[in-house]
Amino acid sequence: FPGTVVSVNEKAIDPFTGFERELDIVTKKCIIEVKGKKVRHCLIQFQAQKRLAELKNKAHIVFAPNILSSTQYDYEKNGIKFANNFET
C-alpha cells in the first residue's frame, strides 16, 4: 500500500499554523509518522499531520508498534489510522 519512498524526515510548512513540521516517511501514496513508546498526548500532532497529508492527496498512517490498545482506540475514534507491525 505505501508505495515507493520519496523522502525521509522531510520538512514541510503546515499551512494551517505556519509552523514547520517534520514528515518522517513520505511515499507516493502516504505520509507515515513513526512513533516509539511516546505515543500519548500526540492527538493534535497526528491531526495536523493528517491534514497536511490530505492536502497532498495522500493517506496518513502512524506506525507505532508499542502503542497501548486503549490509546490506539482513543486516537482511532478521532480518525487516526495505525499500523502496529509491517504486515498491517
N, CA and C atoms as a LAMMPS dump frame, in Angstrom:
ITEM: TIMESTEP
0
ITEM: NUMBER OF ATOMS
264
ITEM: BOX BOUNDS ff ff ff
-5.0000000000000000e+02 5.0000000000000000e+02
-5.0000000000000000e+02 5.0000000000000000e+02
-5.0000000000000000e+02 5.0000000000000000e+02
ITEM: ATOMS id mol type element x y z
1 1 1 N 0.786 -1.218 0
2 1 2 C 0 0 0
3 1 3 C 0.829 1.284 0
4 2 1 N 1.851 1.416 0.862
5 2 2 C 2.51 2.727 0.947
6 2 3 C 3.183 3.206 -0.329
7 3 1 N 3.671 2.3 -1.152
8 3 2 C 4.321 2.735 -2.38
9 3 3 C 5.797 3.035 -2.189
10 4 1 N 6.386 3.647 -3.177
11 4 2 C 7.811 3.96 -3.2
12 4 3 C 8.129 5.13 -2.275
13 5 1 N 9.213 5 -1.512
14 5 2 C 9.631 6.082 -0.619
15 5 3 C 10.145 7.248 -1.446
16 6 1 N 9.624 8.442 -1.163
17 6 2 C 10.018 9.664 -1.852
18 6 3 C 11.024 10.434 -1.01
19 7 1 N 10.778 10.502 0.311
20 7 2 C 11.706 11.211 1.19
21 7 3 C 11.562 10.72 2.624
22 8 1 N 12.583 11.023 3.419
23 8 2 C 12.608 10.683 4.839
24 8 3 C 12.968 11.958 5.603
25 9 1 N 12.247 12.204 6.683
26 9 2 C 12.449 13.409 7.506
27 9 3 C 12.337 14.693 6.686
28 10 1 N 11.341 14.743 5.843
29 10 2 C 11.092 15.924 5.006
30 10 3 C 10.519 17.054 5.861
31 11 1 N 10.976 18.248 5.64
32 11 2 C 10.447 19.436 6.322
33 11 3 C 9.339 20.03 5.472
34 12 1 N 8.238 20.393 6.134
35 12 2 C 7.117 20.998 5.429
36 12 3 C 6.496 22.064 6.323
37 13 1 N 5.978 23.115 5.719
38 13 2 C 5.294 24.168 6.461
39 13 3 C 3.808 23.807 6.527
40 14 1 N 3.28 23.765 7.735
41 14 2 C 1.867 23.493 7.937
42 14 3 C 1.086 24.753 7.543
43 15 1 N 0.272 24.687 6.494
44 15 2 C -0.428 25.887 6.039
45 15 3 C -1.485 26.383 7.027
46 16 1 N -1.896 25.535 7.955
47 16 2 C -2.913 25.928 8.926
48 16 3 C -2.311 26.716 10.093
49 17 1 N -1.06 26.381 10.462
50 17 2 C -0.438 27.025 11.623
51 17 3 C 0.765 27.886 11.257
52 18 1 N 1.368 27.616 10.101
53 18 2 C 2.578 28.316 9.707
54 18 3 C 3.838 27.738 10.324
55 19 1 N 3.685 26.692 11.137
56 19 2 C 4.838 26.059 11.775
57 19 3 C 5.439 24.993 10.868
58 20 1 N 6.729 24.775 11.043
59 20 2 C 7.407 23.715 10.3
60 20 3 C 7.099 22.372 10.941
61 21 1 N 6.861 21.372 10.117
62 21 2 C 6.612 20.009 10.575
63 21 3 C 7.614 19.09 9.911
64 22 1 N 7.955 18.034 10.606
65 22 2 C 8.824 17.025 10.023
66 22 3 C 7.983 15.809 9.668
67 23 1 N 8.04 15.42 8.406
68 23 2 C 7.314 14.253 7.925
69 23 3 C 8.298 13.09 7.916
70 24 1 N 8.039 12.085 8.755
71 24 2 C 9.008 11.003 8.935
72 24 3 C 9.301 10.248 7.641
73 25 1 N 8.263 9.688 7.034
74 25 2 C 8.441 8.95 5.773
75 25 3 C 7.346 9.398 4.806
76 26 1 N 7.752 9.839 3.637
77 26 2 C 6.803 10.253 2.603
78 26 3 C 6.95 9.287 1.44
79 27 1 N 5.834 8.683 1.054
80 27 2 C 5.83 7.817 -0.125
81 27 3 C 4.942 8.47 -1.177
82 28 1 N 4.82 7.814 -2.315
83 28 2 C 3.965 8.362 -3.363
84 28 3 C 2.503 8.386 -2.944
85 29 1 N 2.123 7.487 -2.002
86 29 2 C 0.713 7.371 -1.635
87 29 3 C 0.37 7.822 -0.226
88 30 1 N 1.365 7.942 0.653
89 30 2 C 1.017 8.287 2.031
90 30 3 C 2.171 8.945 2.78
91 31 1 N 1.813 9.478 3.942
92 31 2 C 2.79 10.002 4.887
93 31 3 C 2.709 9.127 6.124
94 32 1 N 3.859 8.611 6.542
95 32 2 C 3.915 7.7 7.681
96 32 3 C 4.635 8.39 8.823
97 33 1 N 3.947 8.5 9.944
98 33 2 C 4.522 9.043 11.172
99 33 3 C 5.002 7.856 11.994
100 34 1 N 6.262 7.84 12.356
101 34 2 C 6.83 6.73 13.118
102 34 3 C 6.949 7.146 14.574
103 35 1 N 6.387 6.327 15.467
104 35 2 C 6.431 6.624 16.897
105 35 3 C 6.927 5.405 17.666
106 36 1 N 7.774 5.663 18.642
107 36 2 C 8.248 4.598 19.527
108 36 3 C 7.299 4.463 20.694
109 37 1 N 7.808 4.64 21.895
110 37 2 C 6.988 4.463 23.087
111 37 3 C 6.174 5.694 23.445
112 38 1 N 6.615 6.877 23.069
113 38 2 C 5.916 8.105 23.45
114 38 3 C 4.8 8.417 22.46
115 39 1 N 3.657 7.809 22.693
116 39 2 C 2.532 7.977 21.786
117 39 3 C 1.382 8.712 22.476
118 40 1 N 1.444 8.839 23.777
119 40 2 C 0.377 9.529 24.498
120 40 3 C 0.488 11.031 24.258
121 41 1 N -0.644 11.697 24.269
122 41 2 C -0.719 13.151 24.131
123 41 3 C -0.208 13.643 22.771
124 42 1 N -0.443 12.871 21.728
125 42 2 C 0.013 13.252 20.385
126 42 3 C -1.141 13.537 19.426
127 43 1 N -2.372 13.598 19.93
128 43 2 C -3.522 13.737 19.043
129 43 3 C -3.431 14.978 18.159
130 44 1 N -3.08 16.114 18.722
131 44 2 C -3.006 17.352 17.93
132 44 3 C -1.95 17.217 16.835
133 45 1 N -0.807 16.618 17.174
134 45 2 C 0.247 16.4 16.183
135 45 3 C -0.251 15.481 15.069
136 46 1 N -0.898 14.383 15.438
137 46 2 C -1.38 13.436 14.429
138 46 3 C -2.446 14.075 13.541
139 47 1 N -3.333 14.864 14.128
140 47 2 C -4.369 15.514 13.331
141 47 3 C -3.759 16.53 12.362
142 48 1 N -2.742 17.252 12.796
143 48 2 C -2.07 18.212 11.911
144 48 3 C -1.369 17.484 10.767
145 49 1 N -0.701 16.371 11.081
146 49 2 C -0.035 15.582 10.032
147 49 3 C -1.068 15.036 9.044
148 50 1 N -2.214 14.6 9.575
149 50 2 C -3.258 14.061 8.711
150 50 3 C -3.79 15.133 7.766
151 51 1 N -4.035 16.345 8.275
152 51 2 C -4.491 17.454 7.411
153 51 3 C -3.476 17.755 6.321
154 52 1 N -2.207 17.765 6.7
155 52 2 C -1.145 18.033 5.731
156 52 3 C -1.107 16.943 4.661
157 53 1 N -1.249 15.688 5.077
158 53 2 C -1.274 14.572 4.124
159 53 3 C -2.454 14.711 3.168
160 54 1 N -3.612 15.058 3.702
161 54 2 C -4.801 15.207 2.866
162 54 3 C -4.646 16.338 1.851
163 55 1 N -3.964 17.415 2.243
164 55 2 C -3.699 18.498 1.295
165 55 3 C -2.84 18.035 0.129
166 56 1 N -1.987 17.038 0.396
167 56 2 C -1.116 16.495 -0.647
168 56 3 C -1.752 15.279 -1.334
169 57 1 N -3.038 15.027 -1.057
170 57 2 C -3.776 13.875 -1.604
171 57 3 C -3.108 12.551 -1.256
172 58 1 N -2.673 12.444 -0.011
173 58 2 C -2.028 11.23 0.471
174 58 3 C -2.763 10.719 1.706
175 59 1 N -2.624 9.437 1.962
176 59 2 C -3.148 8.85 3.199
177 59 3 C -2.178 9.179 4.336
178 60 1 N -2.647 9.085 5.561
179 60 2 C -1.805 9.312 6.736
180 60 3 C -1.879 8.081 7.626
181 61 1 N -0.716 7.558 8.005
182 61 2 C -0.641 6.372 8.866
183 61 3 C 0.381 6.636 9.959
184 62 1 N 0.057 6.206 11.173
185 62 2 C 1.011 6.268 12.275
186 62 3 C 1.5 4.845 12.511
187 63 1 N 2.805 4.635 12.387
188 63 2 C 3.402 3.33 12.69
189 63 3 C 3.889 3.389 14.129
190 64 1 N 3.205 2.636 15.002
191 64 2 C 3.524 2.662 16.436
192 64 3 C 3.412 1.25 16.997
193 65 1 N 4.481 0.466 16.907
194 65 2 C 4.408 -0.93 17.353
195 65 3 C 4.206 -1.103 18.855
196 66 1 N 4.517 -0.095 19.654
197 66 2 C 4.423 -0.237 21.113
198 66 3 C 3.231 0.484 21.727
199 67 1 N 2.284 0.909 20.934
200 67 2 C 1.152 1.669 21.452
201 67 3 C 0.219 0.755 22.251
202 68 1 N -0.312 1.285 23.336
203 68 2 C -1.303 0.564 24.118
204 68 3 C -2.612 0.518 23.334
205 69 1 N -3.309 -0.589 23.405
206 69 2 C -4.545 -0.717 22.626
207 69 3 C -5.579 0.33 23.032
208 70 1 N -5.636 0.707 24.303
209 70 2 C -6.596 1.734 24.731
210 70 3 C -6.242 3.096 24.138
211 71 1 N -4.963 3.413 24.063
212 71 2 C -4.525 4.676 23.462
213 71 3 C -4.829 4.678 21.967
214 72 1 N -4.544 3.567 21.317
215 72 2 C -4.825 3.455 19.884
216 72 3 C -6.317 3.636 19.633
217 73 1 N -7.136 3.02 20.442
218 73 2 C -8.591 3.131 20.293
219 73 3 C -9.038 4.591 20.394
220 74 1 N -8.504 5.32 21.378
221 74 2 C -8.854 6.735 21.551
222 74 3 C -8.491 7.555 20.313
223 75 1 N -7.304 7.309 19.747
224 75 2 C -6.889 8.047 18.556
225 75 3 C -7.744 7.665 17.347
226 76 1 N -8.038 6.378 17.213
227 76 2 C -8.817 5.933 16.063
228 76 3 C -10.221 6.516 16.083
229 77 1 N -10.763 6.797 17.264
230 77 2 C -12.066 7.46 17.36
231 77 3 C -12.002 8.855 16.739
232 78 1 N -10.796 9.418 16.67
233 78 2 C -10.586 10.745 16.083
234 78 3 C -10.056 10.677 14.657
235 79 1 N -10.16 9.507 14.025
236 79 2 C -9.819 9.386 12.612
237 79 3 C -8.364 9.093 12.286
238 80 1 N -7.554 8.762 13.286
239 80 2 C -6.142 8.46 13.041
240 80 3 C -5.988 6.965 12.775
241 81 1 N -5.282 6.617 11.696
242 81 2 C -5.073 5.198 11.337
243 81 3 C -3.703 4.755 11.823
244 82 1 N -3.645 3.513 12.303
245 82 2 C -2.409 2.969 12.856
246 82 3 C -1.991 1.685 12.158
247 83 1 N -0.69 1.457 12.183
248 83 2 C -0.09 0.173 11.817
249 83 3 C 0.8 -0.209 12.991
250 84 1 N 0.67 -1.44 13.463
251 84 2 C 1.451 -1.882 14.612
252 84 3 C 2.593 -2.816 14.226
253 85 1 N 2.568 -3.269 12.983
254 85 2 C 3.638 -4.137 12.502
255 85 3 C 3.747 -3.951 10.997
256 86 1 N 4.682 -4.624 10.39
257 86 2 C 4.919 -4.43 8.956
258 86 3 C 3.887 -5.117 8.08
259 87 1 N 3.067 -5.993 8.667
260 87 2 C 2.068 -6.72 7.879
261 87 3 C 0.768 -5.948 7.747
262 88 1 N 0.493 -4.984 8.646
263 88 2 C -0.785 -4.274 8.596
264 88 3 C -0.716 -3.057 7.722
